Amino acid sequence: MLCWNYLVKLIEDFEDKHYQLHVSTPSLRLKHLMEARSWEQADLVQIIGSSEILAKIIDGELEITEEQAEALGKFFHVDGSLFIC
């Protein structure tokens, strides 16, 4: 039994170190919603206002503003806070 517990602990430690399953950012959430609907960046330009800004948001270089989050929330029919850190 002791060996089994040790092995389970080793596996859990390895997974915690190498597989961050619960890491999520607003840009990753946005990417997920886009992928789930098979949408491209061009489909969201009208909401964000600029393809350059949208590209930076998706790449994680810019944070989504509260106004953008609210607009994205309405567009995707989700709570806008999903897009805020």
Secondary structure, 3 states (H helix, E strand, C coil): CHHHHHHHHHHHHHHHHHCCCCCCCHHHHHHHHHHHCCCCHHHHHHHHCCHHHHHHHHCCCCCCCHHHHHHHHHHHCCCHHHHCC
